[in-house]
Amino acid sequence: IARMYKDEARRRPGIKWTDIKDEIMMRYSLSVSKWICTKARRMALDLVIQTQREQFAKLWDYERELQRSNENTKTEIVTIPREDGKVVFDRFYICFENLRNTWKNCCRPIIGLDGAFMKWELKGEILAAVGRDADNRIYPIAWAIVRVEDNASWAWFVDKLKVDLDLGLGNGFTIISDKQKGLINAVADLLPEAEHRHCARHIFANWRKVYSASEYEDYFWAIAYSFTKGDYQFNLHALEVFDAKAHEDLLKTEPKTWCRAFFSRHARCEDVCNNLSESFNRTIKDARKLPLINMLEEIRRLAMTRNSRRRDIPSGCSTQ
């Protein structure tokens, strides 16, 4: 079965086991189990796609090809030396010039930061910076592959963004993210003057572990979407009357970092959730299953396709 679908796997790396099962049934009237189809799919992909370890060894060649074909692309590979003289991969950062310059000149001064797990045999995560264009839609800026999501990796990633995007100390810019400790520390240390919003959806997910009744959800989102400080105080007091302990615990989450009433105006964005970063992670969901270089190329193609599609939309509009 794997040999039968070798060419199909080359054309369509995202082929599913259900596709194989259905086609075998249609062609040969044979019912093949999920386990066999899953194994055959993996074997077919292995025949046409190099393994993760082989692709890690070619990462330096891939970096040189990126810089050759895309002038002024910012990249950096970080390795860890071992006692035997060999080096181990640690991090890889990519920021294309067109994405970088377009964000600086055309997008809102807000950046969503988030990380997502790779679906590899080898452990790893992808860190991504996502912006918002004039239509408040997703705009990919830069991404990086790291072994682990910790204080050091986030500090390195934020520092790269700080230099490439000319963020300075963060004055006039807004960062929105979840409350990952390493990320909070990195933004506080490297962009101390930036407004740092916390995603209300993540705050609520943690808070509702204790207060799960539906009534609490209404109180929470009323507070998060308060447009003025007066509305905020009114909704916060209503929660206190309903449940003083829930009110006390909610104040510990620093509502000023996720309530709309306290957001600065310079970001030109009233979102209380980091939905665009979540959307980016979902968009690259299938790409995260691929070996390293195939994954990076798929993400690059997705970004190109997105930008091309958004460019074509206004080209048909008449300004007369």
Buried (B, 14 or more C-beta within 10 A) or exposed (E): BBEEBBEBBBEEBEBEBEBBBEBBEEEEEEEBEEEBBBBBBEBBBBBBBBEBEEBBEEBEEBBEEBEEEBEEBBBEBBBEEEEEEEEEBBBBBBBBEEBBEBBBEEBBBBBBBBBBEBEBEEEBBBBBBBBBBEEBEBBBBBBBBBBEBBBBBBBBBBBBBBEBBEBEEBEBBBBBBBBBEBBBBBBEEBBEEBBBBBBBBBBBEEBBEEBEEEEBBBBBBBBBBBEEEEBBEEBBEBBBEEBEEBBEBBEEBEBEBBBBBBBBEBBBBEBBBBBBBBBBBEBBEBBBBBBBBBBBBBBBEBBBEBBEEBEEEEEEEEEE
